[in-house]
Amino acid sequence: QLQLVESGGDLVQPGGSLILSCAVSGFTLDPYAIGWFRQAPGKEREGISCFTSLDGNTYTPDSVKGRFTMSRDNAKNTWFLQMDSLKLEDTAVYYCAADIACTVIHNQIYNGMKYWGKGTLVTVSP
């Protein structure tokens, strides 16, 4: 079973920065894709970044482009989400997910990936 564990969620002020981590363990997917998603209270889960090994590209929607950056530490099999210039509306539970590919439909990352972590809470508040 592929396991994903998120960490790094915290309370941060508007304009601040935060780095989330996603530790991946278990078997290896090939090809693979790692996605970051978030779900704010009362809202649907939103894809905010997705890397696919098929072409080595990362897709980031306009809603967070320029503020959120995805990266990885291959040695530790850990993925990161660097979040800058945080806004009140970035408050959400953040999840990482894995599958064999990212699916982008109408500029939105499809949230039907197969493997999911349990999430980490990010609260942006003065």
C-alpha positions as CSV (number, residue, x, y, z in Angstrom):
1,Q,0.0,0.0,0.0
2,L,1.3,3.4,-0.9
3,Q,1.3,5.8,2.1
4,L,1.4,9.5,2.1
5,V,1.8,11.6,5.3
6,E,1.5,15.4,5.2
7,S,3.1,17.7,7.8
8,G,3.9,21.3,8.4
9,G,0.4,22.8,8.7
10,D,0.3,25.7,11.1
11,L,-1.2,29.1,12.0
12,V,0.4,31.8,9.9
13,Q,-0.3,35.5,9.4
14,P,-1.5,36.9,6.0
15,G,1.5,37.6,3.8
16,G,3.5,34.9,5.6
17,S,5.1,31.7,4.2
18,L,4.8,28.1,5.1
19,I,6.3,24.8,3.8
20,L,4.3,21.6,3.8
21,S,5.9,18.2,3.5
22,C,4.5,15.0,2.0
23,A,6.4,11.8,2.9
24,V,5.8,9.0,0.5
25,S,6.4,5.3,1.4
26,G,5.4,1.9,0.2
27,F,5.6,0.6,-3.3
28,T,6.8,2.8,-6.3
29,L,4.5,3.9,-9.0
30,D,5.9,4.1,-12.5
31,P,5.0,6.4,-14.1
32,Y,3.8,8.5,-11.1
33,A,2.2,11.7,-10.3
34,I,2.1,13.7,-7.0
35,G,-0.6,16.2,-6.4
36,W,-1.3,18.8,-3.8
37,F,-4.9,19.6,-3.0
38,R,-6.8,21.6,-0.4
39,Q,-10.3,21.8,1.0
40,A,-11.6,24.9,2.7
41,P,-14.6,24.7,5.0
42,G,-17.8,24.4,3.0
43,K,-15.9,24.2,-0.3
44,E,-15.0,21.4,-2.7
45,R,-11.5,20.0,-2.8
46,E,-9.3,22.0,-5.1
47,G,-6.1,20.9,-6.9
48,I,-3.3,23.3,-6.5
49,S,-0.3,21.6,-8.0
50,C,0.5,18.4,-9.7
51,F,3.8,16.8,-11.0
52,T,3.8,14.0,-13.5
53,S,6.9,11.9,-14.2
54,L,5.6,11.3,-17.7
55,D,7.0,14.6,-18.9
56,G,8.6,16.0,-15.8
57,N,6.2,19.0,-15.7
58,T,4.3,20.5,-12.8
59,Y,0.9,22.0,-13.4
60,T,-0.2,24.9,-11.2
61,P,-3.5,26.6,-11.6
62,D,-3.8,30.4,-11.9
63,S,-5.4,30.6,-8.4
64,V,-2.0,29.9,-6.8
65,K,0.5,30.4,-9.6
66,G,3.4,32.6,-8.5
67,R,2.8,31.9,-4.8
68,F,2.9,28.1,-4.4
69,T,5.8,26.0,-5.6
70,M,6.2,22.3,-5.6
71,S,9.5,20.6,-5.1
72,R,11.0,17.3,-3.9
73,D,13.8,15.6,-2.0
74,N,14.5,12.4,-4.0
75,A,16.7,10.9,-1.3
76,K,14.0,11.1,1.3
77,N,11.1,10.4,-1.1
78,T,9.5,13.6,0.2
79,W,7.6,16.3,-1.6
80,F,7.2,19.9,-0.5
81,L,4.8,22.7,-1.1
82,Q,6.3,26.1,-0.6
83,M,3.5,28.6,0.0
84,D,4.3,32.4,-0.1
85,S,2.2,35.5,0.3
86,L,-0.5,33.6,2.1
87,K,-4.0,35.0,2.1
88,L,-6.9,34.5,4.4
89,E,-8.6,32.4,1.7
90,D,-5.7,29.9,1.7
91,T,-7.0,28.6,5.0
92,A,-7.8,24.9,4.3
93,V,-6.8,21.3,5.0
94,Y,-4.0,20.5,2.6
95,Y,-3.6,17.0,1.1
96,C,-1.1,15.3,-1.0
97,A,-2.1,12.5,-3.3
98,A,-0.5,10.0,-5.8
99,D,-1.5,8.2,-8.9
100,I,0.1,7.3,-12.3
101,A,-0.8,10.6,-13.9
102,C,-2.2,14.1,-13.3
103,T,-5.5,14.8,-15.0
104,V,-6.3,18.4,-15.8
105,I,-9.8,19.2,-17.1
106,H,-10.8,22.7,-18.0
107,N,-7.7,24.1,-16.1
108,Q,-8.6,22.2,-13.0
109,I,-6.6,19.3,-11.5
110,Y,-8.9,16.3,-11.2
111,N,-9.2,15.3,-7.6
112,G,-9.8,11.6,-8.2
113,M,-6.2,10.4,-7.6
114,K,-5.9,7.0,-6.1
115,Y,-3.8,7.4,-3.0
116,W,-4.3,10.1,-0.4
117,G,-2.8,11.4,2.8
118,K,-4.9,12.4,5.8
119,G,-4.2,16.1,5.4
120,T,-2.6,18.9,7.4
121,L,-4.4,22.1,8.5
122,V,-3.2,25.5,7.4
123,T,-4.8,28.5,9.0
124,V,-4.1,32.0,7.8
125,S,-5.3,34.6,10.3
126,P,-4.1,38.0,11.7
